[in-house]
Amino acid sequence: MKRNIEDAFNLHLNAEFYSFYLYLSMANYFAAQNLEGMTHWMRLQSEEERIHAMKFVDFINDRSGRVVLAQIDQPRTDWNSPLEAFEDAYSHEQLISSKINDLVELANQERDHAAHQFLQWFVSEQVEEEATALGIVEQLRRVGDNPVGLLMIDQQLVGRTPPTDSASA
């Protein structure tokens, strides 16, 4: 593995760990609001992001690279509403998609076909991540300040199932 790809992958795994922290912070915000479904959804989202980070760890190690863990910035801890929190989640997923796209470009420039192939899973995953977050944002926008609508969305989010394992998440 070329050093610049290794460095870029290490930077990205830090971004995935930050995603883990961010969504765990959002889960705790929702827990404080007694929104059980949103708490559940964000806790599972945080776990999924941890799994994503570990995929990068494993890939770097499998390619005889060196994993370097960096400091993780403190995430935001409070939002003005569930809508604002999910809007932040959606924006964050867009940012991660951009970072994945940059990694794909780098892999292509360096003709690192293994890195390119590895990243394709993340390209597809980010389409799903953005669509899911945006769907929740749109639902929350539709209900506005209606507490019944908010509780209906919250109950819907309780149904999210956890990632099955690190190979499929």
N, C-alpha and C positions, 0 to 999 in steps of 0.2 A: 504494500500500500504506500503510495507516495505521501510524503510528509504533509503537503498542503491539503490533501484529502483527509488524512488523519486529523490534522488540526481543525479542519472545518467540521468533521464529524464530532470531534470532542466539543466544539462550541455548540453544535446542535444538540448533543445529548444534554448539555446544561440547559438549553431552552426547553427540552422535554421535561426535565426535572422541575424547572420553573413552572411549567404547565401543571405538573402534579401539585405543587405548592399552591398555585393560584386557585385551582378547582377545589382543593381541600379547604382553602380559606373561604371560598364561596359556599361550600357545604356548611361550614361553621356559621357563616352569616345566616343562611337559611334555617339552620337549627335554632339559632337565637330568635328567629321569627316564627318558630313552631310550624314550619312548612316541611312536613315530613317527606313528601314526594320530591321536592326540589333538593332537600338535603341528600336523600338517597341517590338521586340522579347525579349530583355533583360528586358525591363520594365515589361512585362507580366511574365517573369521568376521570377523577384524579387517579384512580387505580389504573385505568387504561393508559393514562399518560406515563405513569411509572413503568408500565410494561413497554411502552414505546421507547423510553430511555434505555431500558435494559436490552432492547433489540440492537440499539446502537453500540452499547457496551459489548455485547456478544459478537457483533460484526467486527468491531475493531480488534478484539482479542483473537477472533478466528483468522484474521488477516495478519497476525503477528504484529499488530500495532500496539501502541501504549495508550491506555485509557487514562485521561487526566481529569479528575473531578475538580470543578471550580466552585467558587462560592455562589450560592443561589441567592438572588435578591429577594428581599421581603416583599411578598405580594400585598396588594391592597386588601383591607380587611372589612371595609364597610361600603355599602351602596345605598342609594336613596330609595331603591325599589327593586323587586325581583326583576322587573323589565330591564333596569339599568345593569344589573348583574349579568343577565343573559346577553344583553347587547355587548358588554365587555367580553363575555365568553366568545361570542361570534367574531368580534374584532380580533381577539387573540387567535382564533383558528385561522382567520385570514392571514395574520402575520406568520403563523407557523407554515401555512401553505406557501407563502412567499419564500420562506427560508428553505423549504424542501425543494422548491423550484430552482433556487440558487444552487443547491447541492447537486441537482440533476445536471444543471449547466456545467458545473465544475467537473463532474464525472465524465461528461461528454467531451469537454475540452482536454481532459487528461487521458481520454480513451480507456478509462477504467470501467470495463464492462461489468465486472462484479458489483461495483458500487452502484452503477446505473441500474442493474437488475434489482438489487436490494432496495433501492429507493422507489421503484415502481409500486411496491406495496403501499408505501407512504403517500404517494401521489393519489392513488385510489382512496385510501383511508381519509385523506383530507377533503376530498369531495363529499364523502359521507359526513365527516365532522362538521363542515360548514353548513351543509343542508340541514342537518339535525338541529344545530344551534339556531339557525335562521328560522326554522319552522317554529321553534318555541318562542323566539322573539316575536314572530308574526302573531301567534296565538295571544301572547301577553299584550300586544298592542291592540288587538281586537277587543279584549275584555276591559282594557283601560283600568279604571278604578273600581270596577265591579268586584266586590269581595267574593260573590258566589262563583263568578267566572274564574277568579284566581284559585279558589279552592278546587274547582273542577280540574284545572290544569295541574295543580299540585297532586291530586289523586291519580291523574293519568300518568304522571312521572314516577309514581311508586312502582309501576309495572316494568321498569327497565331491568333487564337481566344483566348479571355481571359477566365480564369477559371470562371465557372458559379456561384459557391458559395462555402462556406467553407465546405459543406458536400460532394461535389463531386470533389473538386480540390486536 
